[in-house]
Amino acid sequence: MRWLAKFIYFKLLGWKAIGNTNFSSNSIKKAIIIAAPHTSWHDFYIGVLLRSVLNIKTNFVGKKELFVFPVGWFFRALGGAAINRQSNENKVQAIAKLFAEHDEFRMTMAPEGTRKKVEEWRTGFYYIAKEANVPIIMFTLDFENKQNKISEPFYPTNNTKADFEFMYNFFKDVKGKVPEYS
């Protein structure tokens, strides 16, 4: 099915992937992958196509209520992992624990936490990466240029402000599907 994903991604849709496109082969088995700007439902299928094109396994988390029959099997097949959002358990620690439970786990998240325009990203992904001691890999959803730019692995430091400035700069001037939400 990879050939079909490549045909759709490159030929039908006219997208390209640039930057660190071989991060699956350089033994990054665990990472937080942040995709931005997240402005539309179209981001989902671009991400699914990209992971097939790059031949990389990625995961996501969702509330456990999403993982029931009949759609639960579909979400698990796509790499989904259920978490209990109702419990008093710290969500950062609960998600970081998923990294310890798997030999390979690359969790994809939208740092905005919504498809609407935000002034600042949510910080959970950052603290999960620190707690799990895994790098952050950034990729753009640049609909203006029809490209996904992928960063080298970035390990958070103890300087949160500088780290976020570095990450914001990676996404500078990138336009999502809905530009006014970028």
N, C-alpha and C positions, 0 to 999 in steps of 0.2 A: 504493500500500500504506500510505501515511501515514494515510489515513482509518481503515484497519483497526487500526493501532497506537493511534490516538487512541480508537477505540471500546473496545478492550480495556483500555487504560490508565485512561481516565476512567470509562467506563460499567460495564464488567464488573468491573474490579478496584477501582474507586472511589478511585484515586490522584489526587494533584494535584502540580503543579510550582510552586514559589514562588521568589522572588528573581530572580536574573540569568538569566531564561529566554530572553533574546535575545542571548546572548553570541556566537552564530554570525554575527549581523548587525552586531556592532560590531567587525568585522575582527580578531578573535582567531583567527588561522589556525594558531597553534602554542601548545600549552599542555600541561601535565601536569594531568590531571583525577584527583583522588583521591576515591574513593567509600568511605564508611564509615558505620556499622560493617559490616564484611563478615562475616556470621555464617552464611550459608546459600547453597546453590546457587540459591535463588530470586532472589538479588541479580542474577544474570546476566541473566535475562529482563526484570527491571524496568529494568536499565540499557539493554538493547537497545531496549525499548519507548520509554524516555525519549528516547533519541537520535533515534528516528523521530518522536516527537511534536514535539521541538524542531527537527527537520530539520537535524541536525548530523552531520557525519562525525567519527567517533572511531576510534582505533586501540588496539591492545594489542600487547605483545610476548610471545613464547613461545619455548620451546626449539625449535631447528630440526627436531628429530625429530617435532614435532607437524604439520609442514607438508609431509608426504609424502602421496602418493595413498593412499586416496581422500578423506580429510578435509582435506587441505591446501588444496584449492580453496575449501572452505567457510570455513575460518579466514581465508584471504586476502580472501574476499568480505565477511567481517565486519570487515575492517580490520586483520587480523593481520599482524605483521612478525616474521620469524624472526631469532633471534640464536643464536650459537654459545656455549653455556654451558660447553663443555668447554675452550675455548682459554684461553690465558694473558692474553688481552686484558681490559683493565679494563672491567667491565660498564657502569659509569656512562658512560665515554667512548664505548663502543660504541653505547649507546642514544642518547646525546646526538648522535652522528654521524647517526642516523636523522633527526633534526630538520633538520640541514643538507642532507640528501639529498632532502627533500620540500618543496614549496611550502606544503603544508597537512598538519599532523600534530598531532593532539591525542591524546595517549596516556593511556589510563585505567588506573589502578592501584588496588589495595587497599593502603593504607599498613600494615595489620597484617601482610600477607604470608601470612595463614592465615585460616581461618574460626573458629578457636578464640579464646578470650579471651587477650589479651596485655596486659601492663602498659605497654609502650612500643611505638610504631610502629617499623618499619624505616625507615631514613633514605635509602635509595637514591633514591626519587622526588625528595626535596629536593635532593640533590646533582646529579641529572640536570637538574632545572630550572635550577639555578645554572650548570652547565656549558653547557647549551644556551641560556642566557639567555632563558628563557621563563617565563611566569607559571604559578602553580598555581591551579586552579579547584577548589573543594571542592563536593561534593554529598553530601547525606545519603541514607541508605537507612533511613528512619524508618517502620518497619512499624507501630508503635503509632498514629501519626497518618496513616498512608498518604500520606506526602508526601516529595518530593525537594526539599530546599532547596538552591539553587545560589548560590554566592558570587560576588562580583566577583573579577576577576583579582587575585591576590596575588603580588607579586614578592619572592622571598626576599632578605633583607638579609644583613649580615655578623654578625648576632646570632642564632645558631641557637637558643639557648634561648628567646628572646622570640618568634621565628617559630613554633616548635613550640607554645608556650603559646597564641599567637593561633589556630593551627589547631585545637588540642585544644578550645579554647573554642567554636569554630564547631560542633563535634559534641557539645557538652555535653548530657547528658540525652537523647540520641537512642537509641532502642531498635531494634535489629535484629530480624530474623525470629526468632532465638534470643536472647531478652533476656539470658540469663545469660552470653552471649559478648560482649555489647556493652561 
